[in-house]
Amino acid sequence: MMSQVKKLEASVLVLGQKKHSSILSCLCENSGSGTKEFIEHCINNAECLTIGVRKKNQGMNGYLINTRWQKNFWLLA
């Protein structure tokens, strides 16, 4: 994924942090890490702005946003 981001000269990469993502599971199996570790690696090492997004727990509105500079920022949307 990191090579594609660089090749396409992406300025923003947004990754969903859903617990059971089949696409991320495949990528993680190939990289030898878990989904959480893979997303953290992308956030911390991608050359572009990388944002991890996940829905807040049931009963709570909004989203948790993770970037290189901000962890678990609650966005009420």
N, CA, C and O atoms as a Maestro MAE file, in Angstrom:
{
 s_m_m2io_version
 :::
 2.0.0
}

f_m_ct {
 s_m_title
 :::
 protein
 m_atom[308] {
  # First column is atom index #
  i_m_mmod_type
  r_m_x_coord
  r_m_y_coord
  r_m_z_coord
  i_m_residue_number
  s_m_chain_name
  s_m_pdb_residue_name
  s_m_pdb_atom_name
  i_m_atomic_number
  :::
  1 25 0.828 -1.177 0.000 1 A "MET " " N  " 7
  2 3 0.000 0.000 0.000 1 A "MET " " CA " 6
  3 2 0.877 1.247 0.000 1 A "MET " " C  " 6
  4 15 0.583 2.215 -0.701 1 A "MET " " O  " 8
  5 25 1.943 1.227 0.776 2 A "MET " " N  " 7
  6 3 2.804 2.402 0.869 2 A "MET " " CA " 6
  7 2 3.433 2.738 -0.483 2 A "MET " " C  " 6
  8 15 3.582 3.913 -0.820 2 A "MET " " O  " 8
  9 25 3.798 1.725 -1.251 3 A "SER " " N  " 7
  10 3 4.393 1.990 -2.563 3 A "SER " " CA " 6
  11 2 3.374 2.597 -3.523 3 A "SER " " C  " 6
  12 15 3.730 3.431 -4.356 3 A "SER " " O  " 8
  13 25 2.108 2.186 -3.414 4 A "GLN " " N  " 7
  14 3 1.062 2.763 -4.265 4 A "GLN " " CA " 6
  15 2 0.791 4.217 -3.907 4 A "GLN " " C  " 6
  16 15 0.572 5.046 -4.791 4 A "GLN " " O  " 8
  17 25 0.803 4.528 -2.619 5 A "VAL " " N  " 7
  18 3 0.611 5.914 -2.174 5 A "VAL " " CA " 6
  19 2 1.701 6.791 -2.773 5 A "VAL " " C  " 6
  20 15 1.429 7.881 -3.277 5 A "VAL " " O  " 8
  21 25 2.930 6.309 -2.715 6 A "LYS " " N  " 7
  22 3 4.059 7.066 -3.263 6 A "LYS " " CA " 6
  23 2 3.955 7.165 -4.783 6 A "LYS " " C  " 6
  24 15 4.157 8.240 -5.348 6 A "LYS " " O  " 8
  25 25 3.644 6.059 -5.442 7 A "LYS " " N  " 7
  26 3 3.549 6.022 -6.905 7 A "LYS " " CA " 6
  27 2 2.471 6.972 -7.417 7 A "LYS " " C  " 6
  28 15 2.675 7.665 -8.413 7 A "LYS " " O  " 8
  29 25 1.328 7.006 -6.738 8 A "LEU " " N  " 7
  30 3 0.207 7.854 -7.164 8 A "LEU " " CA " 6
  31 2 0.332 9.294 -6.667 8 A "LEU " " C  " 6
  32 15 -0.494 10.146 -6.995 8 A "LEU " " O  " 8
  33 25 1.372 9.557 -5.872 9 A "GLU " " N  " 7
  34 3 1.594 10.882 -5.297 9 A "GLU " " CA " 6
  35 2 0.345 11.383 -4.565 9 A "GLU " " C  " 6
  36 15 -0.062 12.535 -4.712 9 A "GLU " " O  " 8
  37 25 -0.244 10.493 -3.781 10 A "ALA " " N  " 7
  38 3 -1.453 10.835 -3.018 10 A "ALA " " CA " 6
  39 2 -1.124 11.894 -1.977 10 A "ALA " " C  " 6
  40 15 -0.047 11.885 -1.382 10 A "ALA " " O  " 8
  41 25 -2.064 12.805 -1.767 11 A "SER " " N  " 7
  42 3 -1.857 13.830 -0.744 11 A "SER " " CA " 6
  43 2 -2.565 13.464 0.554 11 A "SER " " C  " 6
  44 15 -2.195 13.956 1.620 11 A "SER " " O  " 8
  45 25 -3.595 12.592 0.476 12 A "VAL " " N  " 7
  46 3 -4.329 12.154 1.666 12 A "VAL " " CA " 6
  47 2 -4.674 10.673 1.516 12 A "VAL " " C  " 6
  48 15 -5.098 10.232 0.448 12 A "VAL " " O  " 8
  49 25 -4.493 9.917 2.584 13 A "LEU " " N  " 7
  50 3 -4.881 8.513 2.643 13 A "LEU " " CA " 6
  51 2 -5.811 8.356 3.835 13 A "LEU " " C  " 6
  52 15 -5.437 8.682 4.962 13 A "LEU " " O  " 8
  53 25 -7.020 7.859 3.597 14 A "VAL " " N  " 7
  54 3 -7.998 7.658 4.668 14 A "VAL " " CA " 6
  55 2 -8.222 6.159 4.823 14 A "VAL " " C  " 6
  56 15 -8.561 5.473 3.859 14 A "VAL " " O  " 8
  57 25 -8.031 5.660 6.032 15 A "LEU " " N  " 7
  58 3 -8.197 4.238 6.328 15 A "LEU " " CA " 6
  59 2 -9.306 4.051 7.342 15 A "LEU " " C  " 6
  60 15 -9.303 4.684 8.398 15 A "LEU " " O  " 8
  61 25 -10.252 3.188 7.026 16 A "GLY " " N  " 7
  62 3 -11.300 2.846 7.978 16 A "GLY " " CA " 6
  63 2 -10.749 1.889 9.011 16 A "GLY " " C  " 6
  64 15 -10.048 0.938 8.665 16 A "GLY " " O  " 8
  65 25 -11.055 2.125 10.268 17 A "GLN " " N  " 7
  66 3 -10.549 1.280 11.347 17 A "GLN " " CA " 6
  67 2 -11.634 0.363 11.887 17 A "GLN " " C  " 6
  68 15 -11.704 0.109 13.090 17 A "GLN " " O  " 8
  69 25 -12.483 -0.133 10.987 18 A "LYS " " N  " 7
  70 3 -13.512 -1.080 11.388 18 A "LYS " " CA " 6
  71 2 -12.823 -2.354 11.859 18 A "LYS " " C  " 6
  72 15 -11.806 -2.762 11.299 18 A "LYS " " O  " 8
  73 25 -13.376 -2.970 12.877 19 A "LYS " " N  " 7
  74 3 -12.708 -4.118 13.489 19 A "LYS " " CA " 6
  75 2 -12.545 -5.310 12.549 19 A "LYS " " C  " 6
  76 15 -11.543 -6.018 12.644 19 A "LYS " " O  " 8
  77 25 -13.487 -5.554 11.654 20 A "HIS " " N  " 7
  78 3 -13.431 -6.732 10.797 20 A "HIS " " CA " 6
  79 2 -13.482 -6.324 9.329 20 A "HIS " " C  " 6
  80 15 -14.489 -6.555 8.660 20 A "HIS " " O  " 8
  81 25 -12.433 -5.732 8.832 21 A "SER " " N  " 7
  82 3 -12.357 -5.329 7.438 21 A "SER " " CA " 6
  83 2 -11.660 -6.421 6.639 21 A "SER " " C  " 6
  84 15 -10.503 -6.739 6.913 21 A "SER " " O  " 8
  85 25 -12.344 -7.002 5.653 22 A "SER " " N  " 7
  86 3 -11.766 -8.104 4.887 22 A "SER " " CA " 6
  87 2 -10.579 -7.646 4.045 22 A "SER " " C  " 6
  88 15 -9.609 -8.389 3.898 22 A "SER " " O  " 8
  89 25 -10.639 -6.442 3.494 23 A "ILE " " N  " 7
  90 3 -9.527 -5.947 2.681 23 A "ILE " " CA " 6
  91 2 -8.297 -5.726 3.550 23 A "ILE " " C  " 6
  92 15 -7.197 -6.156 3.202 23 A "ILE " " O  " 8
  93 25 -8.487 -5.055 4.683 24 A "LEU " " N  " 7
  94 3 -7.346 -4.829 5.573 24 A "LEU " " CA " 6
  95 2 -6.816 -6.135 6.136 24 A "LEU " " C  " 6
  96 15 -5.612 -6.269 6.359 24 A "LEU " " O  " 8
  97 25 -7.694 -7.097 6.368 25 A "SER " " N  " 7
  98 3 -7.242 -8.396 6.873 25 A "SER " " CA " 6
  99 2 -6.298 -9.059 5.880 25 A "SER " " C  " 6
  100 15 -5.284 -9.636 6.272 25 A "SER " " O  " 8
  101 25 -6.628 -8.978 4.594 26 A "CYS " " N  " 7
  102 3 -5.756 -9.547 3.557 26 A "CYS " " CA " 6
  103 2 -4.413 -8.831 3.524 26 A "CYS " " C  " 6
  104 15 -3.367 -9.476 3.446 26 A "CYS " " O  " 8
  105 25 -4.435 -7.511 3.584 27 A "LEU " " N  " 7
  106 3 -3.191 -6.738 3.576 27 A "LEU " " CA " 6
  107 2 -2.348 -7.058 4.798 27 A "LEU " " C  " 6
  108 15 -1.125 -7.168 4.707 27 A "LEU " " O  " 8
  109 25 -3.001 -7.208 5.935 28 A "CYS " " N  " 7
  110 3 -2.277 -7.467 7.176 28 A "CYS " " CA " 6
  111 2 -1.657 -8.851 7.181 28 A "CYS " " C  " 6
  112 15 -0.554 -9.031 7.697 28 A "CYS " " O  " 8
  113 25 -2.346 -9.830 6.616 29 A "GLU " " N  " 7
  114 3 -1.794 -11.179 6.549 29 A "GLU " " CA " 6
  115 2 -0.533 -11.180 5.699 29 A "GLU " " C  " 6
  116 15 0.439 -11.865 6.015 29 A "GLU " " O  " 8
  117 25 -0.555 -10.403 4.609 30 A "ASN " " N  " 7
  118 3 0.609 -10.334 3.735 30 A "ASN " " CA " 6
  119 2 1.767 -9.593 4.385 30 A "ASN " " C  " 6
  120 15 2.928 -9.883 4.096 30 A "ASN " " O  " 8
  121 25 1.465 -8.645 5.254 31 A "SER " " N  " 7
  122 3 2.529 -7.861 5.888 31 A "SER " " CA " 6
  123 2 3.022 -8.496 7.186 31 A "SER " " C  " 6
  124 15 4.048 -8.082 7.727 31 A "SER " " O  " 8
  125 25 2.299 -9.498 7.690 32 A "GLY " " N  " 7
  126 3 2.714 -10.172 8.916 32 A "GLY " " CA " 6
  127 2 2.327 -9.446 10.191 32 A "GLY " " C  " 6
  128 15 2.830 -9.783 11.263 32 A "GLY " " O  " 8
  129 25 1.442 -8.456 10.103 33 A "SER " " N  " 7
  130 3 1.025 -7.718 11.300 33 A "SER " " CA " 6
  131 2 -0.488 -7.751 11.416 33 A "SER " " C  " 6
  132 15 -1.181 -8.182 10.494 33 A "SER " " O  " 8
  133 25 -0.996 -7.297 12.549 34 A "GLY " " N  " 7
  134 3 -2.432 -7.196 12.742 34 A "GLY " " CA " 6
  135 2 -2.964 -5.927 12.110 34 A "GLY " " C  " 6
  136 15 -2.196 -5.055 11.703 34 A "GLY " " O  " 8
  137 25 -4.292 -5.825 12.029 35 A "THR " " N  " 7
  138 3 -4.931 -4.660 11.416 35 A "THR " " CA " 6
  139 2 -4.536 -3.374 12.119 35 A "THR " " C  " 6
  140 15 -4.186 -2.391 11.466 35 A "THR " " O  " 8
  141 25 -4.589 -3.372 13.441 36 A "LYS " " N  " 7
  142 3 -4.257 -2.162 14.203 36 A "LYS " " CA " 6
  143 2 -2.816 -1.730 13.943 36 A "LYS " " C  " 6
  144 15 -2.549 -0.545 13.743 36 A "LYS " " O  " 8
  145 25 -1.897 -2.678 13.945 37 A "GLU " " N  " 7
  146 3 -0.493 -2.368 13.706 37 A "GLU " " CA " 6
  147 2 -0.277 -1.861 12.285 37 A "GLU " " C  " 6
  148 15 0.512 -0.941 12.065 37 A "GLU " " O  " 8
  149 25 -0.973 -2.455 11.323 38 A "PHE " " N  " 7
  150 3 -0.849 -2.034 9.926 38 A "PHE " " CA " 6
  151 2 -1.303 -0.589 9.755 38 A "PHE " " C  " 6
  152 15 -0.622 0.206 9.108 38 A "PHE " " O  " 8
  153 25 -2.455 -0.247 10.336 39 A "ILE " " N  " 7
  154 3 -2.980 1.117 10.224 39 A "ILE " " CA " 6
  155 2 -2.047 2.099 10.920 39 A "ILE " " C  " 6
  156 15 -1.774 3.172 10.383 39 A "ILE " " O  " 8
  157 25 -1.553 1.752 12.105 40 A "GLU " " N  " 7
  158 3 -0.612 2.625 12.813 40 A "GLU " " CA " 6
  159 2 0.658 2.834 11.993 40 A "GLU " " C  " 6
  160 15 1.201 3.938 11.946 40 A "GLU " " O  " 8
  161 25 1.124 1.774 11.351 41 A "HIS " " N  " 7
  162 3 2.312 1.882 10.501 41 A "HIS " " CA " 6
  163 2 2.059 2.866 9.358 41 A "HIS " " C  " 6
  164 15 2.906 3.710 9.063 41 A "HIS " " O  " 8
  165 25 0.902 2.759 8.722 42 A "CYS " " N  " 7
  166 3 0.558 3.676 7.631 42 A "CYS " " CA " 6
  167 2 0.466 5.114 8.136 42 A "CYS " " C  " 6
  168 15 0.999 6.031 7.511 42 A "CYS " " O  " 8
  169 25 -0.209 5.307 9.265 43 A "ILE " " N  " 7
  170 3 -0.365 6.655 9.825 43 A "ILE " " CA " 6
  171 2 0.998 7.273 10.123 43 A "ILE " " C  " 6
  172 15 1.218 8.450 9.840 43 A "ILE " " O  " 8
  173 25 1.899 6.503 10.683 44 A "ASN " " N  " 7
  174 3 3.189 7.043 11.119 44 A "ASN " " CA " 6
  175 2 4.241 7.121 10.024 44 A "ASN " " C  " 6
  176 15 5.213 7.864 10.165 44 A "ASN " " O  " 8
  177 25 4.075 6.366 8.925 45 A "ASN " " N  " 7
  178 3 5.152 6.278 7.941 45 A "ASN " " CA " 6
  179 2 4.801 6.722 6.531 45 A "ASN " " C  " 6
  180 15 5.703 6.876 5.707 45 A "ASN " " O  " 8
  181 25 3.544 6.933 6.223 46 A "ALA " " N  " 7
  182 3 3.183 7.367 4.868 46 A "ALA " " CA " 6
  183 2 3.702 8.776 4.625 46 A "ALA " " C  " 6
  184 15 3.758 9.597 5.540 46 A "ALA " " O  " 8
  185 25 4.080 9.047 3.382 47 A "GLU " " N  " 7
  186 3 4.592 10.370 3.033 47 A "GLU " " CA " 6
  187 2 3.484 11.417 2.969 47 A "GLU " " C  " 6
  188 15 3.760 12.615 3.012 47 A "GLU " " O  " 8
  189 25 2.246 10.976 2.868 48 A "CYS " " N  " 7
  190 3 1.125 11.911 2.798 48 A "CYS " " CA " 6
  191 2 0.370 11.916 4.133 48 A "CYS " " C  " 6
  192 15 0.623 11.085 5.005 48 A "CYS " " O  " 8
  193 25 -0.544 12.852 4.275 49 A "LEU " " N  " 7
  194 3 -1.410 12.892 5.449 49 A "LEU " " CA " 6
  195 2 -2.245 11.618 5.463 49 A "LEU " " C  " 6
  196 15 -2.933 11.316 4.487 49 A "LEU " " O  " 8
  197 25 -2.191 10.877 6.548 50 A "THR " " N  " 7
  198 3 -2.943 9.633 6.678 50 A "THR " " CA " 6
  199 2 -3.878 9.749 7.867 50 A "THR " " C  " 6
  200 15 -3.468 10.128 8.964 50 A "THR " " O  " 8
  201 25 -5.147 9.413 7.633 51 A "ILE " " N  " 7
  202 3 -6.184 9.548 8.654 51 A "ILE " " CA " 6
  203 2 -6.847 8.193 8.865 51 A "ILE " " C  " 6
  204 15 -7.324 7.572 7.915 51 A "ILE " " O  " 8
  205 25 -6.874 7.743 10.100 52 A "GLY " " N  " 7
  206 3 -7.616 6.543 10.475 52 A "GLY " " CA " 6
  207 2 -8.949 6.976 11.071 52 A "GLY " " C  " 6
  208 15 -8.986 7.832 11.954 52 A "GLY " " O  " 8
  209 25 -10.041 6.388 10.593 53 A "VAL " " N  " 7
  210 3 -11.380 6.784 11.039 53 A "VAL " " CA " 6
  211 2 -12.134 5.552 11.511 53 A "VAL " " C  " 6
  212 15 -12.136 4.520 10.840 53 A "VAL " " O  " 8
  213 25 -12.773 5.667 12.668 54 A "ARG " " N  " 7
  214 3 -13.667 4.595 13.116 54 A "ARG " " CA " 6
  215 2 -14.861 5.211 13.826 54 A "ARG " " C  " 6
  216 15 -14.755 6.264 14.455 54 A "ARG " " O  " 8
  217 25 -15.993 4.539 13.715 55 A "LYS " " N  " 7
  218 3 -17.224 5.014 14.337 55 A "LYS " " CA " 6
  219 2 -17.122 4.857 15.849 55 A "LYS " " C  " 6
  220 15 -16.599 3.862 16.352 55 A "LYS " " O  " 8
  221 25 -17.625 5.845 16.553 56 A "LYS " " N  " 7
  222 3 -17.649 5.792 18.024 56 A "LYS " " CA " 6
  223 2 -18.545 4.629 18.452 56 A "LYS " " C  " 6
  224 15 -19.367 4.159 17.666 56 A "LYS " " O  " 8
  225 25 -18.394 4.173 19.663 57 A "ASN " " N  " 7
  226 3 -19.183 3.052 20.193 57 A "ASN " " CA " 6
  227 2 -20.675 3.272 20.008 57 A "ASN " " C  " 6
  228 15 -21.133 4.407 19.875 57 A "ASN " " O  " 8
  229 25 -21.429 2.181 20.001 58 A "GLN " " N  " 7
  230 3 -22.886 2.276 19.884 58 A "GLN " " CA " 6
  231 2 -23.439 3.148 20.995 58 A "GLN " " C  " 6
  232 15 -22.951 3.124 22.125 58 A "GLN " " O  " 8
  233 25 -24.454 3.912 20.663 59 A "GLY " " N  " 7
  234 3 -25.055 4.807 21.636 59 A "GLY " " CA " 6
  235 2 -24.382 6.171 21.683 59 A "GLY " " C  " 6
  236 15 -24.901 7.105 22.293 59 A "GLY " " O  " 8
  237 25 -23.236 6.281 21.043 60 A "MET " " N  " 7
  238 3 -22.502 7.550 20.994 60 A "MET " " CA " 6
  239 2 -22.418 7.976 19.532 60 A "MET " " C  " 6
  240 15 -22.120 7.159 18.661 60 A "MET " " O  " 8
  241 25 -22.675 9.230 19.267 61 A "ASN " " N  " 7
  242 3 -22.553 9.736 17.908 61 A "ASN " " CA " 6
  243 2 -21.128 10.192 17.656 61 A "ASN " " C  " 6
  244 15 -20.391 10.513 18.588 61 A "ASN " " O  " 8
  245 25 -20.752 10.217 16.399 62 A "GLY " " N  " 7
  246 3 -19.458 10.753 16.023 62 A "GLY " " CA " 6
  247 2 -18.454 9.689 15.623 62 A "GLY " " C  " 6
  248 15 -18.766 8.501 15.540 62 A "GLY " " O  " 8
  249 25 -17.244 10.154 15.377 63 A "TYR " " N  " 7
  250 3 -16.163 9.309 14.889 63 A "TYR " " CA " 6
  251 2 -14.887 9.602 15.664 63 A "TYR " " C  " 6
  252 15 -14.668 10.723 16.123 63 A "TYR " " O  " 8
  253 25 -14.055 8.588 15.803 64 A "LEU " " N  " 7
  254 3 -12.722 8.770 16.369 64 A "LEU " " CA " 6
  255 2 -11.742 8.882 15.208 64 A "LEU " " C  " 6
  256 15 -11.716 8.031 14.319 64 A "LEU " " O  " 8
  257 25 -10.945 9.932 15.225 65 A "ILE " " N  " 7
  258 3 -9.992 10.216 14.165 65 A "ILE " " CA " 6
  259 2 -8.581 10.055 14.728 65 A "ILE " " C  " 6
  260 15 -8.282 10.532 15.823 65 A "ILE " " O  " 8
  261 25 -7.719 9.377 13.970 66 A "ASN " " N  " 7
  262 3 -6.315 9.230 14.348 66 A "ASN " " CA " 6
  263 2 -5.438 9.735 13.213 66 A "ASN " " C  " 6
  264 15 -5.633 9.368 12.055 66 A "ASN " " O  " 8
  265 25 -4.477 10.576 13.553 67 A "THR " " N  " 7
  266 3 -3.460 11.030 12.609 67 A "THR " " CA " 6
  267 2 -2.109 10.891 13.293 67 A "THR " " C  " 6
  268 15 -2.023 10.433 14.433 67 A "THR " " O  " 8
  269 25 -1.072 11.283 12.600 68 A "ARG " " N  " 7
  270 3 0.266 11.240 13.185 68 A "ARG " " CA " 6
  271 2 0.356 12.150 14.405 68 A "ARG " " C  " 6
  272 15 1.098 11.865 15.346 68 A "ARG " " O  " 8
  273 25 -0.402 13.245 14.387 69 A "TRP " " N  " 7
  274 3 -0.290 14.257 15.436 69 A "TRP " " CA " 6
  275 2 -1.396 14.200 16.479 69 A "TRP " " C  " 6
  276 15 -1.234 14.740 17.573 69 A "TRP " " O  " 8
  277 25 -2.507 13.563 16.169 70 A "GLN " " N  " 7
  278 3 -3.654 13.545 17.084 70 A "GLN " " CA " 6
  279 2 -4.201 12.127 17.173 70 A "GLN " " C  " 6
  280 15 -4.508 11.514 16.151 70 A "GLN " " O  " 8
  281 25 -4.323 11.604 18.382 71 A "LYS " " N  " 7
  282 3 -4.849 10.255 18.594 71 A "LYS " " CA " 6
  283 2 -6.208 10.333 19.271 71 A "LYS " " C  " 6
  284 15 -6.401 11.104 20.211 71 A "LYS " " O  " 8
  285 25 -7.146 9.529 18.786 72 A "ASN " " N  " 7
  286 3 -8.493 9.419 19.361 72 A "ASN " " CA " 6
  287 2 -9.198 10.767 19.499 72 A "ASN " " C  " 6
  288 15 -9.794 11.069 20.532 72 A "ASN " " O  " 8
  289 25 -9.119 11.560 18.453 73 A "PHE " " N  " 7
  290 3 -9.840 12.830 18.408 73 A "PHE " " CA " 6
  291 2 -11.291 12.526 18.081 73 A "PHE " " C  " 6
  292 15 -11.572 11.871 17.077 73 A "PHE " " O  " 8
  293 25 -12.204 12.982 18.898 74 A "TRP " " N  " 7
  294 3 -13.621 12.702 18.722 74 A "TRP " " CA " 6
  295 2 -14.233 13.778 17.839 74 A "TRP " " C  " 6
  296 15 -14.268 14.952 18.211 74 A "TRP " " O  " 8
  297 25 -14.711 13.375 16.674 75 A "LEU " " N  " 7
  298 3 -15.360 14.282 15.735 75 A "LEU " " CA " 6
  299 2 -16.850 14.004 15.780 75 A "LEU " " C  " 6
  300 15 -17.291 12.917 15.409 75 A "LEU " " O  " 8
  301 25 -17.619 14.965 16.226 76 A "LEU " " N  " 7
  302 3 -19.069 14.816 16.284 76 A "LEU " " CA " 6
  303 2 -19.628 15.243 14.941 76 A "LEU " " C  " 6
  304 15 -19.595 16.423 14.591 76 A "LEU " " O  " 8
  305 25 -20.144 14.275 14.188 77 A "ALA " " N  " 7
  306 3 -20.656 14.588 12.850 77 A "ALA " " CA " 6
  307 2 -22.003 13.934 12.630 77 A "ALA " " C  " 6
  308 15 -22.594 14.083 11.560 77 A "ALA " " O  " 8
  :::
 }
 m_bond[307] {
  # First column is bond index #
  i_m_from
  i_m_to
  i_m_order
  :::
  1 1 2 1
  2 2 3 1
  3 3 4 2
  4 3 5 1
  5 5 6 1
  6 6 7 1
  7 7 8 2
  8 7 9 1
  9 9 10 1
  10 10 11 1
  11 11 12 2
  12 11 13 1
  13 13 14 1
  14 14 15 1
  15 15 16 2
  16 15 17 1
  17 17 18 1
  18 18 19 1
  19 19 20 2
  20 19 21 1
  21 21 22 1
  22 22 23 1
  23 23 24 2
  24 23 25 1
  25 25 26 1
  26 26 27 1
  27 27 28 2
  28 27 29 1
  29 29 30 1
  30 30 31 1
  31 31 32 2
  32 31 33 1
  33 33 34 1
  34 34 35 1
  35 35 36 2
  36 35 37 1
  37 37 38 1
  38 38 39 1
  39 39 40 2
  40 39 41 1
  41 41 42 1
  42 42 43 1
  43 43 44 2
  44 43 45 1
  45 45 46 1
  46 46 47 1
  47 47 48 2
  48 47 49 1
  49 49 50 1
  50 50 51 1
  51 51 52 2
  52 51 53 1
  53 53 54 1
  54 54 55 1
  55 55 56 2
  56 55 57 1
  57 57 58 1
  58 58 59 1
  59 59 60 2
  60 59 61 1
  61 61 62 1
  62 62 63 1
  63 63 64 2
  64 63 65 1
  65 65 66 1
  66 66 67 1
  67 67 68 2
  68 67 69 1
  69 69 70 1
  70 70 71 1
  71 71 72 2
  72 71 73 1
  73 73 74 1
  74 74 75 1
  75 75 76 2
  76 75 77 1
  77 77 78 1
  78 78 79 1
  79 79 80 2
  80 79 81 1
  81 81 82 1
  82 82 83 1
  83 83 84 2
  84 83 85 1
  85 85 86 1
  86 86 87 1
  87 87 88 2
  88 87 89 1
  89 89 90 1
  90 90 91 1
  91 91 92 2
  92 91 93 1
  93 93 94 1
  94 94 95 1
  95 95 96 2
  96 95 97 1
  97 97 98 1
  98 98 99 1
  99 99 100 2
  100 99 101 1
  101 101 102 1
  102 102 103 1
  103 103 104 2
  104 103 105 1
  105 105 106 1
  106 106 107 1
  107 107 108 2
  108 107 109 1
  109 109 110 1
  110 110 111 1
  111 111 112 2
  112 111 113 1
  113 113 114 1
  114 114 115 1
  115 115 116 2
  116 115 117 1
  117 117 118 1
  118 118 119 1
  119 119 120 2
  120 119 121 1
  121 121 122 1
  122 122 123 1
  123 123 124 2
  124 123 125 1
  125 125 126 1
  126 126 127 1
  127 127 128 2
  128 127 129 1
  129 129 130 1
  130 130 131 1
  131 131 132 2
  132 131 133 1
  133 133 134 1
  134 134 135 1
  135 135 136 2
  136 135 137 1
  137 137 138 1
  138 138 139 1
  139 139 140 2
  140 139 141 1
  141 141 142 1
  142 142 143 1
  143 143 144 2
  144 143 145 1
  145 145 146 1
  146 146 147 1
  147 147 148 2
  148 147 149 1
  149 149 150 1
  150 150 151 1
  151 151 152 2
  152 151 153 1
  153 153 154 1
  154 154 155 1
  155 155 156 2
  156 155 157 1
  157 157 158 1
  158 158 159 1
  159 159 160 2
  160 159 161 1
  161 161 162 1
  162 162 163 1
  163 163 164 2
  164 163 165 1
  165 165 166 1
  166 166 167 1
  167 167 168 2
  168 167 169 1
  169 169 170 1
  170 170 171 1
  171 171 172 2
  172 171 173 1
  173 173 174 1
  174 174 175 1
  175 175 176 2
  176 175 177 1
  177 177 178 1
  178 178 179 1
  179 179 180 2
  180 179 181 1
  181 181 182 1
  182 182 183 1
  183 183 184 2
  184 183 185 1
  185 185 186 1
  186 186 187 1
  187 187 188 2
  188 187 189 1
  189 189 190 1
  190 190 191 1
  191 191 192 2
  192 191 193 1
  193 193 194 1
  194 194 195 1
  195 195 196 2
  196 195 197 1
  197 197 198 1
  198 198 199 1
  199 199 200 2
  200 199 201 1
  201 201 202 1
  202 202 203 1
  203 203 204 2
  204 203 205 1
  205 205 206 1
  206 206 207 1
  207 207 208 2
  208 207 209 1
  209 209 210 1
  210 210 211 1
  211 211 212 2
  212 211 213 1
  213 213 214 1
  214 214 215 1
  215 215 216 2
  216 215 217 1
  217 217 218 1
  218 218 219 1
  219 219 220 2
  220 219 221 1
  221 221 222 1
  222 222 223 1
  223 223 224 2
  224 223 225 1
  225 225 226 1
  226 226 227 1
  227 227 228 2
  228 227 229 1
  229 229 230 1
  230 230 231 1
  231 231 232 2
  232 231 233 1
  233 233 234 1
  234 234 235 1
  235 235 236 2
  236 235 237 1
  237 237 238 1
  238 238 239 1
  239 239 240 2
  240 239 241 1
  241 241 242 1
  242 242 243 1
  243 243 244 2
  244 243 245 1
  245 245 246 1
  246 246 247 1
  247 247 248 2
  248 247 249 1
  249 249 250 1
  250 250 251 1
  251 251 252 2
  252 251 253 1
  253 253 254 1
  254 254 255 1
  255 255 256 2
  256 255 257 1
  257 257 258 1
  258 258 259 1
  259 259 260 2
  260 259 261 1
  261 261 262 1
  262 262 263 1
  263 263 264 2
  264 263 265 1
  265 265 266 1
  266 266 267 1
  267 267 268 2
  268 267 269 1
  269 269 270 1
  270 270 271 1
  271 271 272 2
  272 271 273 1
  273 273 274 1
  274 274 275 1
  275 275 276 2
  276 275 277 1
  277 277 278 1
  278 278 279 1
  279 279 280 2
  280 279 281 1
  281 281 282 1
  282 282 283 1
  283 283 284 2
  284 283 285 1
  285 285 286 1
  286 286 287 1
  287 287 288 2
  288 287 289 1
  289 289 290 1
  290 290 291 1
  291 291 292 2
  292 291 293 1
  293 293 294 1
  294 294 295 1
  295 295 296 2
  296 295 297 1
  297 297 298 1
  298 298 299 1
  299 299 300 2
  300 299 301 1
  301 301 302 1
  302 302 303 1
  303 303 304 2
  304 303 305 1
  305 305 306 1
  306 306 307 1
  307 307 308 2
  :::
 }
}
